[in-house]
């Protein structure tokens, strides 16, 4: 025997004219923080452990930040 709840779950869950759940922005921020932190933190630790200078670290992190900026703009334009 099927209940009303089971039949509702089988249909369309999100419609184009609906707003996403309130949890979505928080999950997006969490993903952004985790991905940016990993991409900045790992090169920083490796360069510092290698004994390189501050200017070398700045030049190593600049392309990372530039690539993140470019991909963010590309995603914003394509969305």
Long-range contacts (C-beta under 8 A, 24 or more apart in sequence): 36-68, 39-64, 39-68, 40-64, 40-65
